[in-house]
Amino acid sequence: MREPGVARKLLVVGVSALALVVCCGLAWWQWERFSSTNGTFQNLGYVLQWPLFGLAPAYMFWRFRKLKQREAAQPAPAPAPAPPPRPAVAHDDEDDELAAYNRYLADLNTRSNQESR
């Protein structure tokens, strides 16, 4: 049996070749239109653009492969250390209700940090 990567490579080559053939055919068609009596320079522009469109899938697959190789070559990032919990600081000028609310928020923050780990 073939490797799973071989079938994908053949598919990529097939799609790229088919795109190039179709786009070169369209460039030829635009050249024929340009050469006709009612051809314009817009047709000539398409003659130059269609082969580039045909090369685009091959470039795209090549670029994806290079980006994947670059990503695989980079070491995995180390997890960021968790910041130490900030103690709730009560100021002398705070009232009891505000201090209780701040303690409640600090408790919620601590629980949320513990659940996300």
Order of alpha helices (4+ residues) and beta strands (2+ residues): alpha-alpha-alpha
